[in-house]
Amino acid sequence: MDKRNKKDIPGLTPSQIAWVVKDVEKAKTFFKEMFGVSNFSPTGTTRLQDYDGTYYGELADAENLVAMTYSGGTFIEIIQPISGKSIFKDYIDNNPIGGIQHIAYSTPLTNLDNVISEFENKGFKVVSSFDTPIAKIVFFDTREEIGVFTEIMGITKEGEKAVQEMKVGLGQQ
């Protein structure tokens, strides 16, 4: 563990908490009724194969229902696996009641390779990835260290604009 604590990784900003659940609509209702968070995006289907998704080095065929919001300075993501192999499906299979599956940090896309190298130098390998127009996303298995996966989002210029639009659209500037 000493080896992993010797150097901070520069350029990372805490950005998101993600729950993997059995029922995304039920989770959205909970957030609304219990915390007053009512500004979730419409639930959409994400197909990892549309984003060159990988799952432990192989092409991913997973589909998930996803809803997001921005609340209290953090993005909240709710994911419901519906088919295929993914770290989200693995999570719900092993944790049938659901829960926090990952935390995410963002960095400019130009810094992503640097961050990946730092994680790999500390013994963490990319276990899943996908490439969207707004971010290149990689996941590291940090469950042994912190109980959840760690997502790193390499945000593109288009992604920076999309994040600002989401914050404005959700009244969270």
Sequence and secondary structure as in RCSB ss.txt:
>XXXX:A:sequence
MDKRNKKDIPGLTPSQIAWVVKDVEKAKTFFKEMFGVSNFSPTGTTRLQDYDGTYYGELADAENLVAMTYSGGTF
IEIIQPISGKSIFKDYIDNNPIGGIQHIAYSTPLTNLDNVISEFENKGFKVVSSFDTPIAKIVFFDTREEIGVFT
EIMGITKEGEKAVQEMKVGLGQQ
>XXXX:A:secstr
 HHHHS   TT EEEEEEEE S HHHHHHHHHHHH        EEEEGGGGT EETTEE   EEEEEEEEETTEE
EEEEEEEES  HHHHHHHHSTT EEEEEEEEEEHHHHHHHHHHHHHTT  EEEEEE SSEEEEEE  HHHHSSEE
EEEEE HHHHHHHHHHHHHTT  
